[in-house]
Structures are given as C-alpha cells and as structure tokens.
Amino acid sequence: MEVNNFLAFDLGAESGRAMLGRLENGHLKLQEIHRFPNKTIRLGDHLHWNCYYLFEEIRKVLQKCQKDGLKLTSVGVDTWGVDFGLLDSRGNILALPYCYRDKAFPRAMEKYFKNFSAEELYLHTGIQFLPFNSLFQLYAYLEENPELVVAAKKLLFTPDLINYLLTGEKATELTIASTSQILSPVTRQWLPELLEKMGISSQILPEINQPGTVLGKISSWLVEDGLPELPVVQVASHDTASAVAAAPGEGDDWIYISSGTWSLVGVELEEPVVSSESFMANFTNESGLNRTIRFLKNVTGLWLLQQCRKTWSRQKDLSYEQLVELASNAEPFQLFIDPDSSDFLNPENMVEAIAGFAKKTGQTMPEKIGTIVRSILESLAFKYRFVVEELERITGRKFRKIHIIGGGSRNQLLNQFTAEATKLIVYAGPDEATSAGNVLVQALASGQLKDSHEIRKTVRQSFEIKEFRPEDPELWNRRYADFMEVITKVKK
C-alpha cells in the first residue's frame, strides 16, 4: 500500500517548522524535519516580517526532500492571521508586510473610529476589535504610505503570500480571510464597501477559496532538478483554524483554547453570533473548516512569559521548563495582571511593564522570577474563566470541559491552573494541533479522509490527551474576586 507524505509548513510568530505527516491504519504520524526561528525586523519606526526569509526556509526543505528522494503527496502552509503583503501590477511585493505588533496600528484604529461607527463595523463583520486587524492596518497605510495603497493591485495574507511565491497563484482562503475584518461572517464574502469608503479600491481583494482547495503546483524553478507535479493545498491556513480542526472534542459541551503566543478561547458554531451583547463583550466570528464559525476571543497568551524570558536571558538563560518549575514552587496569588492590558502589547521590557502595571493597580511587584511566572499563569487561568463565563452567557450553552491544544498544552502547570480557575475538566493535547490540522486537511483534499468528523476521530486515535481536574476550586473561586477587582480597577 502506497504511503502518502503530506508536508505541513506551520509558521508562527516565534518559530516556523516543517512537519511530515503520514496516515497509517487510522493513525496520524508526525515528524518534524526542520525548525527555524522567526522574528520581526525593524526598518525605521516600523516592525516588519521578512517574508523572503520564510520562503527561503521553505525552499530549503523542498530541496532537501528532493535530494533525499522523498516523494511528497502535497504541501500546505498555515500562519498567524491579519498580516498581509501588497502586490503591484506585475506581481512584485511592494514592501515587507507589517508585523501586527507595529505601534502605528492602535493610533490608526483610534482615528478610524473618529470617522466610522464601531458598532456598525461590528454588525457587518462580527470581528473583535484589535488594533492590528487588517482593516486598521490598511488605514495606517493610508496615513503613512498612501503611495503603496495606490500602487497595490492585490492583497495577499501571509500564507497566501507564501503560496504565491511557491505557485505564482494569487488567491486567499476563507479562514485566513475571516481574520481581516473585511469579510461578512454570514455570507463569507468580502465587504468591498469597507475599503471603498476609505478610498481604497476593492479590486485588491483576492478570490476566496475553501480550505482543502488545490491552489496549484510548486513552480519548477524552486528546486534545482525540479519536483514532480506537487500540489499546494490551501489548508485551513489561519493557524488557529488548523488547530481547531484538529481539536479532539466530541458533542457540543466543550470549549477550545488554542494556546501559544496567543490564547484563542472559543467554541465552534454553525452560524455567527453578531449581537449587541457579543459586540460589548468584543467576541469574534472567524471561519473554520466546513464553513463553521469559530466564535472566540483573543486573549494575550504566553507572549508575556516569552518576553519576560527574553529579558531574563540577558543575565541567565532559563528554559521554559525551568521557569515553570520555579513557578510551581512559588507562593501563590502574589500579583494579578490583565494579560490583555495595552501595557503588554509590545513593551521594550516586559518585566518592567508588569512592574508598571503592579504599581498602577496598587500591588507589589514580586522580586523572584518564579513568583512572576506563577502570577502570569494564574492570571491567564483567571482570564480564561472570565471568557468562559462570557461564552456561556452569550451562547446560552453550559460547558463541561476545555480542550487545550497547541504548544501551550505542554505547560502542565497552566493546564492545572485552568482547571482550578474554571472548575471544568481540562484535556490537554495535541501540542502539535496546528500541524496535525494542516496535514489532515491535505489528507481530506487527497480523498484519504471523508470529513471533519473523521479528522477528529483520527486525532483522538493518534495522540495522548492528558486530563486535569480541579483540586481546590473554592480557593481559586475566592481569589478570582481579587483578580476581577484588579481588572475592574484598570478599566475605570
């Protein structure tokens, strides 16, 4: 029996990886064959992504596969959302894409809402207001680089841009397009009037394909001796959509947390929820596999820990495992922070930003590294509870369990804290949910799998899922009131 080799490129804000996936007797086998760091580059006052560097790393993998004689069935690319590149009339990339953490975007969003109604925008798009949404990025271009917008003939989101460099084909895919705040969650089509009323031609918006579409073939010039006809599949190319597609949940009483740099806390629905209540709670309606809706809220996730580690590494290089060990032995409930405070969007020094937040809210900044790490993880767990309660209120559902997927699911201390704070059973894994979802949508495109139910069944059969139950929920319930007091104080 011929074995299909599916190659998944999963590009994240911190790193990128190439994963080889095979389906054998209903089980998915994943093998990491390449990993590389990803980082922003500063040009002048702006942060950018080096899309050419990402592309070159992908090209290296394809060359190695060709050299090793590895026969590939297809290739799929997923990345973070919202960011994009602009192409001119000849298909040239006009400039390196902005990074969503660029400091111009909060100003652009503020100015946008001086001219256009926030509630009207939400009712049209159902998308959570984040300063880096693609719509606000375009508004920033109008102020700072209007000549680029004028010259632009096509907009491609990050995975589309990589796919374009691989195939020469210009098109987007539904899940990544849905992060933009330019799409209707009801029709799953563009809202061209949102660009036109800003004076931007809606002709720049690309064709939207469904996840599982074969976009084209790898261009022959990419590999020295060429590759056989190798299809590029548009997977659920927003990394969260790929991760949620691989969530091992059954029934309708579970919530997912796609845990990494960001924590995406939500539920899978058949239709969007666009109401005054979801508007006030700032929930988003993004598209998933099979035109489902990922009704969720973006919570700043392990970004805070990543950036603290970066600061501490100047004196002492501590692994994430060492940091979690220090936290597990630290004194609990010493500091409460709101992970989503604007103080933490992209500070020069995250430890100093946390100290500033503590001072602003009348708290004492812990001195020990372990206590700071524990405070971050406790606050994240409490924020999850806050979002879970909002989800139950808005959807009218009662949830019994949480599936934590993605790299953050390896953090067993955070998993336990989440169970304690929410009083729900937590199931952790798979940690490579995004790559698994990427591969399994390729398998769907090839006809090896029938539907999304078979995808999730394959995940349940293929990966160890760890269970965490609350052990002292009443203690956590009492301290949740203290956390909420801090959150409320910041919002006043």
Summary of the structure (lengths in Angstrom):
residues: 492
radius of gyration: 21.9
end to end distance: 64.4
largest distance: 66.0
contacts: 1754
relative contact order: 0.13
helix: 44%
strand: 21%
